[in-house]
Amino acid sequence: MLFNARLAALTALFVAPWIIGVGPAEAANGVTICHRTHSETNPYRRITVSVSAINGSSNNDHTHHTGPVFDPNFDYPPNQKIWGDIIPDQASGGAGAGLNWSVEGIAIYNGGNCGALTAQEFLNAEVDAGIPIEDILADLDEQVAEEDAQLLQEIGSFSNPTGSSGSFTTSTTAASSTTTTEATTTTEATTTTEATTTTEATTTTEATTTTEATTTTEATTTTTEPLAGTTTTTTGAPALGRVEGVIWVDVDRDGVMDPGEAPLAGVPVDLAPVVGPAAKRSGDAPIAVATAAANGITSGRVITAADGTYAFESVVPGPYDVFARLSTAGIQPWWDSDGSGDWNVIVTVPYGTAKADLAAVGASSLTGQVYFAATQQGVSAAQVRCTWSGLDGILGNGDDGVFTIAASADGSFQLANAPYGNYSCAGVDPASGRPSPAITAQVDTPAPSPIRLPIALGATTTTPVTLLPRTGSSSMGMFQLAWSMTIAGLGLQWYVRSRRRVAMVPSEQ
């Protein structure tokens, strides 16, 4: 009966929130605080608690709900919606120095981001934020909010309503159910014993014992299905999550993988459970094999692919540290998705996907110009493609990365924050499509490495010209005939004139 009463009260939590809805009531000795959620829409729940819940006397009181104040202007990643409680200091009716009792915290405390939520409204907000139901109910237990006192009294606790460990089941009860059991027992057994003894006096003894016993058991169980309009949910194997991300060379240092920035292939990435509040592993000790737990993993190592991506599959939900390291000269970590830049990212794995991205920068730069070889003039807006040898320093294998750069009006270009290694670069004239030959360069010092990419004048890609068909005689032959006839005419004219002059000279007597 006690179990049924507690289960019914828990059912009411899901299907009838008006039954448990309790407005924010100030108790005589209570303190009103803002308890953090994981929802940007309802970032805090306004609740009233006893002084003992905020003075640090318990290992699980609200002073341990640390973290920065919620920032309404920040776009939180799905797996980083983590901020701290807001507790008034002693002078304001709280205890000690309070928690997050700053200008920003007081503004939220007195504003609209710290609203009164019933237990049902709090649960809905957390479910929408992707928090596992077990964690939400445990959080409600830990809040010890006076608004929830009646409900807690009815079901004993949120996190363990049945009184047994690890057997949480949420369901609505069908309006009717019928169980019919039919059993029939029949026993039949037969034993026959015959013994004969013969002596001189011929004595015959015959004894027969018959026992029949037959046992047949037949049982039939019939259970009616729930009526239409009801739903039943029973917990089975725990749902598993996923951790994924990408690692790349962030040449413009903006924390975004832009087109033209090379991925980092071949980087080991480790996953490990968080030890202690907000603890981070140093990343010195590699974890070589995955650890299985509850049909999933809680630790492991993967290697980034050619496009810089990685993923841990079937991860048991919970807090984890994702970390990686670089041992190659001329390139170093500088950014990660929690903003620290140490390549250690704390993620909370939900029943879904958590992300942890990492970015590196190089220690050098590559500069140069794309130009026309015949005129030495720069090629305006030339496109430059530089293939980098990757972490192994060898061009032409699977970990190579590609950077693309747009040259300026005079054909000059610069690849900033370039890692050490070997490069093969080529430029393309955007007007004609003519490429330069690939020029290799070795970058192994912080000083800029110059490289010039000549484009030769030659055949261009143009629209084919269709020529008219040739008709008649060759024009060159006609020209030669006309020239010959002109020379012959001039010669004939000279000869005629010469003869006339001779005829006009008087002869000597």
C-alpha positions as CSV (number, residue, x, y, z in Angstrom):
1,M,0.0,0.0,0.0
2,L,2.8,2.4,0.8
3,F,4.5,1.6,-2.5
4,N,1.3,2.3,-4.4
5,A,0.7,5.5,-2.6
6,R,4.2,6.8,-3.4
7,L,4.0,5.6,-7.0
8,A,0.7,7.4,-7.4
9,A,2.3,10.6,-6.0
10,L,5.2,10.3,-8.5
11,T,2.7,9.7,-11.3
12,A,1.0,12.9,-10.3
13,L,4.3,14.7,-10.8
14,F,4.2,14.0,-14.5
15,V,0.5,14.0,-15.4
16,A,-1.1,16.5,-13.0
17,P,1.3,19.4,-12.1
18,W,-1.6,21.4,-10.7
19,I,-1.9,18.9,-7.9
20,I,1.6,19.8,-6.7
21,G,2.0,23.4,-7.8
22,V,3.0,25.4,-4.8
23,G,3.7,29.1,-5.1
24,P,6.8,30.7,-3.6
25,A,6.1,31.1,0.0
26,E,8.5,32.8,2.4
27,A,8.9,30.8,5.6
28,A,9.7,32.6,8.9
29,N,13.2,31.3,9.0
30,G,13.7,30.6,5.2
31,V,15.9,32.3,2.7
32,T,14.9,32.9,-0.9
33,I,17.6,32.0,-3.4
34,C,18.0,31.5,-7.2
35,H,18.8,27.9,-7.9
36,R,20.4,27.3,-11.3
37,T,18.8,25.3,-14.1
38,H,20.3,24.3,-17.5
39,S,17.7,26.3,-19.5
40,E,18.5,29.6,-21.1
41,T,14.7,30.4,-21.1
42,N,14.4,29.8,-17.4
43,P,18.0,30.0,-16.1
44,Y,17.0,30.0,-12.4
45,R,14.3,28.7,-10.1
46,R,13.3,30.9,-7.2
47,I,13.0,28.8,-4.1
48,T,12.9,29.2,-0.3
49,V,15.3,27.1,1.7
50,S,16.5,26.9,5.3
51,V,19.7,28.7,6.5
52,S,21.3,25.3,6.9
53,A,21.0,24.7,3.2
54,I,23.1,27.8,2.3
55,N,25.7,28.1,5.1
56,G,28.1,25.4,3.9
57,S,27.3,23.0,6.8
58,S,26.4,20.2,4.3
59,N,28.4,18.6,1.6
60,N,25.5,19.0,-0.8
61,D,24.1,22.4,0.1
62,H,23.6,25.3,-2.3
63,T,27.0,26.8,-1.7
64,H,28.5,23.9,-3.7
65,H,26.4,24.9,-6.8
66,T,29.3,27.1,-8.0
67,G,29.9,28.7,-11.4
68,P,29.6,32.1,-12.9
69,V,26.4,34.1,-13.0
70,F,24.1,33.3,-16.0
71,D,24.8,35.7,-18.9
72,P,21.7,36.4,-21.0
73,N,23.9,37.9,-23.8
74,F,26.0,34.8,-24.2
75,D,25.1,32.0,-26.7
76,Y,25.8,28.9,-24.6
77,P,26.7,25.7,-26.5
78,P,24.2,22.9,-25.8
79,N,26.7,21.0,-23.5
80,Q,28.0,24.1,-21.7
81,K,24.8,25.5,-20.0
82,I,26.4,25.6,-16.6
83,W,26.2,28.5,-14.2
84,G,26.0,28.9,-10.4
85,D,23.3,29.6,-7.8
86,I,22.6,33.1,-6.5
87,I,22.5,33.3,-2.7
88,P,22.1,36.6,-0.8
89,D,24.9,37.5,1.7
90,Q,24.2,37.7,5.4
91,A,23.6,41.4,5.3
92,S,20.8,40.8,2.7
93,G,19.2,38.0,4.7
94,G,21.3,35.1,3.5
95,A,24.5,33.6,5.0
96,G,28.1,34.6,5.0
97,A,29.3,36.2,1.8
98,G,26.6,34.6,-0.2
99,L,27.2,33.1,-3.7
100,N,27.3,35.2,-6.9
101,W,25.9,38.1,-4.8
102,S,27.4,40.6,-7.3
103,V,25.9,43.4,-9.3
104,E,25.0,40.9,-12.1
105,G,23.7,38.4,-9.6
106,I,21.6,40.9,-7.7
107,A,20.1,42.1,-11.0
108,I,19.0,38.6,-11.9
109,Y,17.7,38.0,-8.3
110,N,15.5,41.0,-8.6
111,G,14.7,40.6,-12.3
112,G,12.8,38.2,-14.5
113,N,15.4,35.5,-14.9
114,C,14.8,34.1,-11.4
115,G,11.2,33.1,-11.5
116,A,9.1,30.8,-9.3
117,L,8.9,27.4,-10.9
118,T,6.9,24.4,-9.6
119,A,8.7,21.1,-9.4
120,Q,6.9,20.1,-12.6
121,E,7.9,23.3,-14.4
122,F,11.5,22.8,-13.3
123,L,11.5,19.2,-14.5
124,N,10.1,20.3,-17.9
125,A,12.8,23.0,-18.3
126,E,15.6,20.5,-17.5
127,V,14.2,17.8,-19.8
128,D,14.1,20.4,-22.6
129,A,17.7,21.2,-21.9
130,G,18.7,17.5,-22.3
131,I,19.3,16.6,-18.7
132,P,18.8,12.9,-17.8
133,I,15.6,12.4,-15.7
134,E,17.6,10.7,-12.9
135,D,19.8,13.8,-12.5
136,I,16.8,16.1,-12.5
137,L,15.0,14.1,-9.7
138,A,18.2,14.0,-7.7
139,D,18.6,17.8,-8.1
140,L,15.0,18.3,-6.8
141,D,15.9,16.1,-3.8
142,E,19.1,18.2,-3.2
143,Q,17.2,21.6,-3.5
144,V,15.3,20.9,-0.3
145,A,12.9,23.7,-1.4
146,E,10.1,24.5,1.0
147,E,7.8,24.7,-2.0
148,D,8.3,21.0,-2.6
149,A,7.8,19.9,1.1
150,Q,4.3,18.5,0.6
151,L,5.3,16.4,-2.4
152,L,8.5,15.1,-0.8
153,Q,6.4,14.0,2.2
154,E,4.1,12.1,0.0
155,I,6.6,10.2,-2.1
156,G,9.6,10.2,0.4
157,S,12.0,11.4,-2.2
158,F,12.2,12.2,-5.9
159,S,15.2,10.2,-6.8
160,N,14.2,6.9,-5.2
161,P,10.4,6.7,-5.0
162,T,10.2,3.0,-4.6
163,G,12.8,2.7,-1.9
164,S,15.0,0.4,-4.0
165,S,18.2,1.4,-5.6
166,G,18.4,1.8,-9.4
167,S,14.8,0.8,-10.2
168,F,13.2,4.0,-11.2
169,T,10.1,3.5,-13.4
170,T,7.7,6.1,-14.6
171,S,4.3,5.1,-15.9
172,T,0.7,6.0,-16.0
173,T,-1.6,3.3,-14.7
174,A,-4.3,1.9,-17.0
175,A,-7.9,2.4,-15.8
176,S,-8.5,-1.4,-15.6
177,S,-6.6,-4.6,-15.8
178,T,-7.7,-8.3,-15.5
179,T,-5.5,-11.3,-14.5
180,T,-7.0,-14.8,-14.9
181,T,-5.1,-17.9,-13.7
182,E,-6.4,-21.4,-14.3
183,A,-4.7,-24.4,-12.9
184,T,-5.7,-28.1,-13.1
185,T,-3.8,-30.9,-11.2
186,T,-4.2,-34.6,-12.0
187,T,-2.0,-37.3,-10.5
188,E,-1.6,-40.8,-12.0
189,A,1.2,-43.2,-11.4
190,T,1.3,-47.0,-11.9
191,T,3.7,-49.5,-10.1
192,T,3.4,-53.2,-10.5
193,T,5.5,-55.8,-8.5
194,E,5.1,-59.6,-9.0
195,A,7.1,-62.2,-7.0
196,T,6.8,-66.0,-7.1
197,T,8.4,-68.6,-4.6
198,T,8.2,-72.4,-5.3
199,T,9.0,-75.1,-2.7
200,E,8.4,-78.9,-2.5
201,A,5.0,-78.3,-1.1
202,T,4.3,-76.0,-4.0
203,T,3.4,-72.7,-2.5
204,T,2.6,-69.8,-4.7
205,T,2.5,-66.3,-3.5
206,E,1.4,-63.5,-5.7
207,A,1.3,-59.9,-4.6
208,T,0.3,-57.0,-6.7
209,T,0.5,-53.3,-5.8
210,T,-0.9,-50.7,-8.1
211,T,-0.5,-47.0,-7.5
212,E,-1.7,-44.5,-10.1
213,A,-0.5,-40.9,-10.0
214,T,-0.5,-38.4,-12.8
215,T,0.5,-34.8,-12.4
216,T,-0.5,-32.3,-15.0
217,T,-0.2,-28.6,-14.4
218,E,-1.7,-26.0,-16.8
219,A,-1.6,-22.3,-16.2
220,T,-3.1,-19.6,-18.3
221,T,-2.4,-15.9,-17.6
222,T,-4.4,-13.2,-19.4
223,T,-3.7,-9.5,-18.9
224,T,-5.8,-6.9,-20.5
225,E,-4.0,-4.0,-22.4
226,P,-4.2,-0.5,-21.0
227,L,-7.2,1.5,-22.2
228,A,-6.7,3.9,-25.1
229,G,-5.2,7.2,-24.1
230,T,-2.7,5.8,-21.6
231,T,1.0,5.5,-22.0
232,T,3.5,3.2,-20.2
233,T,7.3,3.9,-20.0
234,T,9.6,1.4,-18.3
235,T,13.3,2.0,-17.9
236,G,15.5,-0.6,-19.5
237,A,19.1,-0.3,-20.6
238,P,20.4,3.2,-20.1
239,A,20.5,5.5,-23.1
240,L,24.0,6.3,-24.3
241,G,25.5,9.5,-25.7
242,R,28.2,10.7,-28.0
243,V,31.2,13.1,-27.8
244,E,32.5,14.6,-31.0
245,G,34.5,17.5,-32.3
246,V,37.1,18.8,-34.8
247,I,40.7,19.9,-34.5
248,W,42.2,22.4,-36.9
249,V,44.9,25.1,-37.5
250,D,43.1,28.4,-36.8
251,V,45.3,30.8,-38.8
252,D,43.1,33.8,-38.2
253,R,42.7,33.1,-34.5
254,D,38.9,33.5,-34.4
255,G,37.9,30.2,-32.9
256,V,35.9,29.2,-36.0
257,M,37.0,26.7,-38.6
258,D,36.8,28.8,-41.7
259,P,37.1,27.6,-45.3
260,G,40.7,27.5,-46.3
261,E,42.0,26.5,-42.8
262,A,43.7,23.1,-42.6
263,P,42.4,20.3,-40.4
264,L,44.7,18.5,-38.0
265,A,44.8,14.7,-38.7
266,G,46.5,12.1,-36.6
267,V,46.0,13.8,-33.2
268,P,45.2,11.5,-30.2
269,V,42.1,12.6,-28.3
270,D,41.3,11.1,-24.9
271,L,38.1,10.8,-22.9
272,A,38.0,10.3,-19.1
273,P,35.4,10.8,-16.4
274,V,35.7,13.9,-14.3
275,V,37.2,13.3,-10.9
276,G,35.9,15.8,-8.3
277,P,34.1,19.0,-9.0
278,A,35.3,20.7,-12.3
279,A,38.5,18.6,-12.1
280,K,40.7,18.4,-15.2
281,R,43.2,15.8,-16.2
282,S,46.6,16.9,-17.2
283,G,46.6,14.7,-20.3
284,D,50.0,13.2,-19.5
285,A,48.8,9.6,-19.1
286,P,47.3,8.2,-22.2
287,I,44.3,5.9,-22.0
288,A,45.0,3.2,-24.6
289,V,41.8,1.2,-24.5
290,A,38.1,1.9,-24.0
291,T,36.6,1.1,-20.6
292,A,33.1,-0.5,-20.8
293,A,30.4,0.3,-18.4
294,A,26.6,-0.2,-18.5
295,N,26.8,-1.3,-22.2
296,G,28.8,1.9,-23.0
297,I,32.2,3.4,-22.4
298,T,33.4,5.9,-19.8
299,S,36.9,6.4,-21.2
300,G,38.9,5.8,-24.4
301,R,41.2,7.2,-27.0
302,V,40.6,8.0,-30.7
303,I,42.7,9.6,-33.5
304,T,41.5,12.5,-35.6
305,A,40.6,11.6,-39.2
306,A,41.9,13.3,-42.3
307,D,39.3,16.1,-41.9
308,G,40.3,16.7,-38.3
309,T,37.1,15.1,-36.8
310,Y,36.9,12.6,-34.0
311,A,34.0,10.9,-32.1
312,F,33.4,8.7,-29.1
313,E,30.4,6.5,-29.5
314,S,28.1,4.8,-26.9
315,V,29.3,7.0,-24.0
316,V,27.6,6.6,-20.6
317,P,26.0,9.9,-19.7
318,G,27.8,12.0,-17.2
319,P,30.6,14.6,-16.8
320,Y,33.8,14.0,-18.8
321,D,37.1,15.5,-19.6
322,V,38.1,15.6,-23.3
323,F,41.8,16.3,-23.7
324,A,44.5,16.1,-26.4
325,R,48.2,17.1,-26.7
326,L,50.7,18.1,-29.4
327,S,54.4,17.1,-29.4
328,T,55.4,18.6,-32.8
329,A,57.6,21.7,-32.9
330,G,56.2,24.8,-34.5
331,I,52.5,24.2,-33.6
332,Q,50.7,24.6,-30.3
333,P,47.2,24.6,-28.8
334,W,45.6,28.0,-28.4
335,W,41.8,27.6,-28.3
336,D,39.2,25.1,-27.2
337,S,35.4,25.2,-26.9
338,D,35.4,26.0,-23.2
339,G,37.5,29.1,-23.9
340,S,40.6,28.1,-21.8
341,G,42.9,27.1,-24.7
342,D,44.6,24.3,-22.8
343,W,42.9,21.5,-24.8
344,N,41.1,20.2,-21.8
345,V,37.4,20.5,-22.2
346,I,34.8,19.5,-19.6
347,V,31.6,18.3,-21.2
348,T,28.4,16.9,-19.7
349,V,27.3,14.0,-21.9
350,P,23.5,13.9,-22.3
351,Y,21.4,11.3,-24.0
352,G,22.5,12.8,-27.2
353,T,25.7,14.5,-28.5
354,A,28.3,16.7,-26.7
355,K,30.9,18.7,-28.6
356,A,34.5,19.6,-27.8
357,D,36.4,21.5,-30.5
358,L,40.1,22.3,-30.3
359,A,42.3,24.7,-32.4
360,A,46.0,25.2,-32.8
361,V,48.3,27.9,-34.3
362,G,51.6,27.7,-36.0
363,A,54.8,29.5,-35.0
364,S,55.8,30.9,-38.5
365,S,54.3,32.4,-41.6
366,L,54.5,32.0,-45.4
367,T,54.6,35.0,-47.6
368,G,55.0,35.5,-51.4
369,Q,53.6,36.8,-54.7
370,V,51.8,35.4,-57.7
371,Y,53.1,37.2,-60.8
372,F,53.3,37.0,-64.6
373,A,56.7,35.7,-65.5
374,A,57.0,37.8,-68.7
375,T,56.1,41.1,-67.2
376,Q,56.9,40.6,-63.5
377,Q,53.5,42.2,-62.7
378,G,51.5,40.7,-59.9
379,V,48.4,38.7,-60.6
380,S,45.5,40.5,-59.0
381,A,43.3,38.4,-56.7
382,A,45.2,35.2,-57.5
383,Q,44.1,32.0,-55.7
384,V,46.9,30.3,-53.8
385,R,46.7,26.7,-52.6
386,C,49.4,25.5,-50.1
387,T,49.5,21.8,-49.1
388,W,51.1,21.3,-45.7
389,S,52.9,18.1,-44.8
390,G,51.0,17.7,-41.6
391,L,52.4,16.6,-38.2
392,D,54.7,13.9,-39.7
393,G,56.5,16.5,-41.9
394,I,56.1,14.3,-45.0
395,L,54.2,15.6,-48.1
396,G,51.9,13.3,-50.0
397,N,50.3,11.0,-47.3
398,G,47.1,10.9,-45.3
399,D,47.7,13.6,-42.8
400,D,48.5,16.5,-45.2
401,G,46.4,19.6,-44.7
402,V,45.5,22.3,-47.3
403,F,45.4,26.1,-46.8
404,T,43.9,28.4,-49.4
405,I,44.6,32.1,-49.5
406,A,43.4,34.9,-51.7
407,A,46.1,37.2,-53.0
408,S,45.8,41.0,-52.9
409,A,45.6,43.3,-56.0
410,D,49.3,43.1,-56.5
411,G,49.4,39.4,-56.2
412,S,51.0,39.3,-52.8
413,F,49.7,36.8,-50.1
414,Q,50.5,35.8,-46.6
415,L,49.7,32.6,-44.6
416,A,49.9,33.7,-41.0
417,N,50.3,31.3,-38.0
418,A,51.7,28.6,-40.3
419,P,53.0,25.4,-38.6
420,Y,56.5,24.2,-39.2
421,G,56.8,21.7,-42.0
422,N,57.1,21.3,-45.8
423,Y,54.8,23.1,-48.1
424,S,53.9,22.8,-51.8
425,C,52.2,26.0,-53.1
426,A,50.7,27.0,-56.5
427,G,48.8,30.0,-57.7
428,V,46.1,30.4,-60.3
429,D,45.2,33.5,-62.4
430,P,41.5,33.9,-61.9
431,A,41.0,35.7,-65.2
432,S,42.6,33.1,-67.5
433,G,42.7,30.0,-65.3
434,R,46.5,29.6,-65.9
435,P,48.3,28.0,-63.0
436,S,51.8,28.5,-61.7
437,P,54.1,25.5,-61.2
438,A,54.0,24.0,-57.7
439,I,56.9,25.5,-55.6
440,T,58.0,23.8,-52.5
441,A,59.3,25.5,-49.3
442,Q,60.5,24.3,-45.9
443,V,59.3,26.3,-42.9
444,D,61.3,25.6,-39.8
445,T,61.9,29.0,-38.1
446,P,59.7,31.8,-36.8
447,A,60.9,34.1,-39.6
448,P,58.6,34.4,-42.6
449,S,59.4,32.1,-45.5
450,P,59.2,33.9,-48.9
451,I,57.9,32.1,-52.0
452,R,57.3,33.4,-55.5
453,L,54.8,31.8,-57.9
454,P,55.4,32.7,-61.6
455,I,52.6,32.2,-64.2
456,A,53.9,31.9,-67.8
457,L,52.1,33.7,-70.6
458,G,50.7,31.0,-72.9
459,A,47.6,29.4,-74.2
460,T,44.5,30.5,-72.4
461,T,41.2,28.9,-72.2
462,T,39.0,30.9,-74.7
463,T,35.9,30.3,-76.7
464,P,36.9,28.4,-80.0
465,V,36.7,30.5,-83.2
466,T,35.0,28.9,-86.2
467,L,36.7,29.9,-89.5
468,L,34.8,30.3,-92.8
469,P,35.6,27.6,-95.5
470,R,38.3,28.7,-98.0
471,T,37.2,29.2,-101.6
472,G,39.0,30.3,-104.9
473,S,42.7,30.6,-105.4
474,S,45.3,31.3,-102.8
475,S,45.6,35.0,-102.1
476,M,49.4,34.7,-101.8
477,G,49.7,33.3,-105.3
478,M,47.6,36.1,-106.7
479,F,49.9,38.6,-104.9
480,Q,53.0,37.0,-106.3
481,L,51.5,37.1,-109.9
482,A,50.6,40.7,-109.6
483,W,54.0,41.6,-108.3
484,S,55.7,39.7,-111.2
485,M,53.5,41.5,-113.8
486,T,54.3,44.9,-112.2
487,I,58.1,44.2,-112.5
488,A,57.7,43.0,-116.0
489,G,55.8,46.1,-117.1
490,L,58.3,48.4,-115.5
491,G,61.1,46.6,-117.3
492,L,59.3,46.8,-120.7
493,Q,58.6,50.5,-120.2
494,W,62.3,51.1,-119.5
495,Y,63.3,49.2,-122.6
496,V,60.9,51.1,-124.9
497,R,62.2,54.5,-123.6
498,S,65.8,53.4,-124.1
499,R,65.1,52.5,-127.7
500,R,63.5,55.9,-128.4
501,R,66.5,57.8,-127.1
502,V,68.8,55.8,-129.3
503,A,66.7,56.5,-132.4
504,M,66.8,60.3,-131.8
505,V,70.6,60.6,-131.7
506,P,72.1,61.8,-135.2
507,S,74.4,59.4,-136.8
508,E,78.0,60.5,-137.8
509,Q,78.7,61.1,-141.5
